[in-house]
Amino acid sequence: MPMNTPMLLILYKVYSGADATFTIYEDAGDGYDCEHKGYVTYTLHWDDSHHQLSISARKGSYKKMVKRRQLTFVMPDGYQQTVVYDGKKAIVTLTANN
């Protein structure tokens, strides 16, 4: 689905209970540049025992790429933390409210 405006804020819901890893993919959404490596990926890894979310360094690039955006991570109890992601590796500690 083509995007008219870039997403500057992304909200992720994080559920504890097990380790998890997944890869985020994004492209310009306005053509076929992705077929010629015009896209980026980054990986989110949840370490359940340490309540840490690792964000990998961004891989790739594309025209009109958002270089900095806010990523907000929300736990089921409402605790949340926002980081500014600029493509560099980052670690976020999320401790649920008790």
Order of alpha helices (4+ residues) and beta strands (2+ residues): beta-beta-beta-beta-beta-beta-beta-beta
